[in-house]
Amino acid sequence: MLIGVVVLGVAAIGFIATTTKRKSVDDSAYSGYSSYTYTQTTTTTTETTTTTSSSTTSTRTSSTGSTKAGPKAVITLGDNPIHGAGLGAFDIDGCPLPAISYSPGGQDQFLRAALPCIEAMWKPSFEKANLPYQPVELVMVTSQITNTCGSMGPDRTAMYCEGTIYWTPNHYASEQGAANPNHPGKYIGQLAHEYGHHVQWLSGILRASSKAQYEKGGWDTEAGLDINRRKELQATCFGGMTLAPLSRGAVPSDVISVALTDAGSRGDYPIYPNRDHGAPERNAAWVDHGFRNNETSACNTWLASAADVS
């Protein structure tokens, strides 16, 4: 039976609320696969980041070697192994974060402190699902850049591309309004969403969704936009899952509250020409669903009704 839930004053509809067992990174059933390696031809990557008061640059160099044996991504959507039972964001002991300043350098320092916590929460699920795992990279974007996913400037929201989060600090610092103030919660919430795309990339979902959009005639067709909304709303739901372990004392409660509110205020407003991220009320519903359930199977937007991803 479909029921309604309310998250921080925003109506969240169309989901079934369930209670799940709290997971721990020390649970032997979910750990102990340290020998697994990600099956990429790139074997080593180094990143040098230089931060000034006005810009951050990143230089990456790679060496290419033979592909190592290990888990492989599965290029499927609804039946992807990441949706298996008992998978989610596992509890951690804590997450010490520095006081945030909203300069590019300050955001960079804050987000880099948060990422090891997020990595520790998610890695056990990849090990249990026998899927490849590697840490995400972070690049601060303060000028126009081009990467393998296209071009982006510093005035847009963050972009995820093939293992890297491209973060636009000036954009987030300049956002105004009660729903997205300069508060650490906004930055944690948006980082959690982008990391949700990393979960999709490692598991094979991003590649499968791109293939599906191509077969439907492109991302901007009606069917392609539906696929894009399912992809984005799943990342939002995974972001809610990331916030769940953090809410149990790892970070202050107001950080979680603002993160949830901010995620629920984003999406496709009527003024936007393309409905590619889902309406704000759908984002609010899915982030709450992930936060309350903390099960990847609960975030399987690929099996959801069209109304729930509108």
Buried (B, 14 or more C-beta within 10 A) or exposed (E): EEEEBEBBEBEBBBBEEEEBEEBBBEBEEBBEBEEBBBEBEBBEBEEEBEBEEEBBBBEEEEEEEEBEEBBEBBBBBEEBBBBBEBBBBBBBEEBEBEEBEBBBBBBBBBBEBBBEBBBBBBBBBBBBBBBBBBBBBBBBBBEEBEBEEEEBEBEEBBBBBEBBBBBBBBBBBEEEEEBBEBBBBBBBBBBBBBBBBBBBBBBBBBBBBBBBBEEBEEBEEEBBBBBBBBBBBBBBBBBBBBBBBBBEEBBBEEBBBBBBBBBBBBBBEEEEEEBBBBBBBBBBBBBBBBBBBBBBBBBBBBEBEEEBBB
